[in-house]
Amino acid sequence: LPLLKSSDPRLRHAGLLTLTGMFKGRAFSEDKVTSEMYDLVGKMVDDPKESWWVAMHAIEALNRTNLERIGKHRDRLLQFLDYDSVWVQAAAVITLAKISTEPDHYKIVLPAILKKAASFRVDSASSRSTGAIGKIMKSAKPEVKAFAKPLLKQTYAGMPGVLKDPYTGAVMGRGA
C-alpha cells in the first residue's frame, strides 16, 4: 500500500508490479490483493497526468478485478486507445475485452477494441489483444455475437495482405 500511495511514479510503478507481476516475478495471489489496492489502481487509471508506464501497469492491474470495477473506468480506458503508445493501447484493449460482451458495454466497447486491435502492427500487441477478444467472444451471448459479426467481417476485410512491424519491417508471424 505505501508504494501504491506514493507521490513518486517510480514507487507507484513498483507497487503495481506486485499486482501485475513481471518477467522474473509473479503477481500477488488474489487473497493478498485488497479492495483498497484496486481503488488506488483506479485512481491511477483515471489520472490524466499519470506517467504512461504507471498508467499501463495500472490498466493491467485493473484487468485482475471484477467486471463492475472495470466498467467504472470504461470511458477512461477507451481514451487510452488513442495514446501514442502501442503498449498502453494493447493493455487497454485487453482490459476492455473483459467487459466487451456485457450488456451495458458491448455496443460501445466492441467496435472500439476491434478497430484498435486490427490496427496493431507489433506482433505481441496484436496477438495478445486479438487473443483476449477471441477468448471472451467464445462465451458471449447470441445477441452480442450477432452484433459483432458484421464488425468482425469489416475488420478482417480491411486487413492488409502482409502485416509488417512499423519499427523493424519484420513480417508479423502470429498477429494476423
Secondary structure as the mmCIF struct_conf table of DSSP 4:
data_model
#
loop_
_struct_conf.conf_type_id
_struct_conf.id
_struct_conf.beg_label_comp_id
_struct_conf.beg_label_asym_id
_struct_conf.beg_label_seq_id
_struct_conf.end_label_comp_id
_struct_conf.end_label_asym_id
_struct_conf.end_label_seq_id
HELX_RH_AL_P HELX_RH_AL_P1 PRO A 2 LYS A 5
BEND BEND1 SER A 7 ASP A 8
HELX_RH_AL_P HELX_RH_AL_P2 PRO A 9 THR A 20
STRN STRN1 MET A 22 MET A 22
TURN_TY1_P TURN_TY1_P1 PHE A 23 LYS A 24
STRN STRN2 GLY A 25 GLY A 25
HELX_LH_PP_P HELX_LH_PP_P1 ARG A 26 SER A 29
HELX_RH_3T_P HELX_RH_3T_P1 GLU A 30 LYS A 32
HELX_RH_AL_P HELX_RH_AL_P3 SER A 35 ASP A 46
TURN_TY1_P TURN_TY1_P2 PRO A 48 LYS A 49
BEND BEND2 GLU A 50 GLU A 50
HELX_RH_AL_P HELX_RH_AL_P4 TRP A 52 LEU A 62
TURN_TY1_P TURN_TY1_P3 ASN A 63 ARG A 64
BEND BEND3 THR A 65 THR A 65
HELX_RH_AL_P HELX_RH_AL_P5 LEU A 67 LYS A 72
TURN_TY1_P TURN_TY1_P4 HIS A 73 HIS A 73
HELX_RH_AL_P HELX_RH_AL_P6 ARG A 74 PHE A 80
TURN_TY1_P TURN_TY1_P5 LEU A 81 ASP A 82
BEND BEND4 TYR A 83 ASP A 84
HELX_RH_AL_P HELX_RH_AL_P7 VAL A 86 ALA A 97
TURN_TY1_P TURN_TY1_P6 LYS A 98 THR A 101
BEND BEND5 GLU A 102 GLU A 102
TURN_TY1_P TURN_TY1_P7 PRO A 103 HIS A 105
HELX_RH_AL_P HELX_RH_AL_P8 TYR A 106 SER A 119
BEND BEND6 VAL A 122 VAL A 122
HELX_RH_AL_P HELX_RH_AL_P9 ASP A 123 LYS A 138
TURN_TY1_P TURN_TY1_P8 SER A 139 SER A 139
HELX_RH_AL_P HELX_RH_AL_P10 PRO A 142 ALA A 157
TURN_TY1_P TURN_TY1_P9 GLY A 158 GLY A 158
BEND BEND7 MET A 159 MET A 159
BEND BEND8 GLY A 161 VAL A 162
STRN STRN3 LYS A 164 LYS A 164
TURN_TY1_P TURN_TY1_P10 PRO A 166 THR A 168
HELX_LH_PP_P HELX_LH_PP_P2 ALA A 170 ALA A 170
STRN STRN4 VAL A 171 VAL A 171
HELX_LH_PP_P HELX_LH_PP_P3 MET A 172 MET A 172
BEND BEND9 GLY A 173 ARG A 174
#
